[in-house]
């Protein structure tokens, strides 16, 4: 077991920590489980608490362009108020519930380029050290997988996935950002739309599916964005290919309202101490409302370069369409670079102290 040293405010010789998540992909709304392993330092320390932070790499659009930052979207205290003796080894198991809107990071074992992490914070005598940052892998809920599988079988292709800071108006969105999956159109729709953008907003009662089409312009008309939303249950039994094809037909054949998603600005968007979506600031709408064929949304534009992945056809079903069985190597590299950069920053901080 390799412990990651906590220096900084605790000083050389302080406790060290290593958080180990249980193997496998977790699910939105499900349990995140693992253990925090501690090793005592050169002296006894009174641990006030051990806290886990869920962090995400998020893109934000503002007047000066586009930027990226780390957003903390939930916090859990998993242990606290105990004395850690010099050299003592102690483990704190934990089981916490992930937010329903936790983004999906992989599909059929293939990474989508979404960066999520679990950061461990140790508080000792009023000082806080943010140590150990671990990659969080999240797979789709059954309804999410069914919709994506249907899109793949209908001929849509995966283009990119990213996290956008902002809100989708009129939905039950709770987090300050949303996941956007960009798809190339199936051949039968290629003359009508440039791309389809898909967002899932999950809740205890079901799933809101938000679809947006970047519509092609005609000879005498400009293209525009159309958006519509649908709700499904977590374990609905439907003819998903027919259902999803009906959604797409509705989207591309009916002119939708103009507008875009609300942007709450970028001030405070990347605060490492704030937890968003739990004080009612980002929407009090409940789930279970039926927004079928609701073509309204408001605010700032949904866009972003994403990972820029290429589709590689391979396996059956969804792999042929949405993900192609593989995501380009740069998506994996981007995830690795994020965790290396975070580790370097922590190391720089430690050196300064």
ABEGO torsion letter per residue (X at the ends): XBBBBBBEAAEBGBBBBBBBBBBEBBBBGBBBBEBBBBBBBABBBBBABBBBBBBBBBBBBBAAEBBBBBBBABBBBABEGBBBBBGBBBBBBBBBBBBAABBBABBGGBBAGBBBBBBBBBBBGGBBBBBBBBBBBBBBBAAAAAAAAAAAAAGBBBABBBBBBEBBBGBABABABBBBBBBBBBAAAAAABABBBBBBBBBAAEBBBBBBBBBBBBAABBBBBBBBBBBBBAABBBBAAAAAAAAAAAAAABBBBBEBBBBAEABGAABAABBBGAAGAAEABBBGBBABGBABBBEBBBBEAEAGBBBBBBBBEAAABAAGGBBBAAAAAAAAAAAAAAAAAAAAAAAAX
